[in-house]
Amino acid sequence: MTGLTFSTRLLFPGLVTPYPTIRVTTAFGTRETPATREVKYTDSYPNGPSCGTRTTSATVTAAIPG
């Protein structure tokens, strides 16, 4: 299976790690993909900077078993 793209938002409050390992499990098996580059995080303020609530996010890519 090639060319398949899947995107989802996962929230892990308080977790900020430079080299995460992503484990994807499907009916076809499990695949672990370690980050080969340092993940770059960005901060945003969804309700505006005066609200005080900061959201930290990053984008990573992992292979899907199949």
C-alpha positions, 0 to 999 in steps of 0.5 A: 500500500503506497501513497496512502495519507492519513492525518489525525490530531493527537493530544498529549498534554505536557509531552514535548520530546525531540525524537519521538517514536510513533507506533501505528497498529492496524489489522495488518500489524504494528510498525514503529517509526522513530523520528530521524530528525528532531521534531520542531514544535510551535506555540500558538494561542487559539484564543489570542495571546491575552487569553494565556492558554498556550498550545504546543504542536508539531507534525510528524510522519509515520509509515502505516503497516499493510 
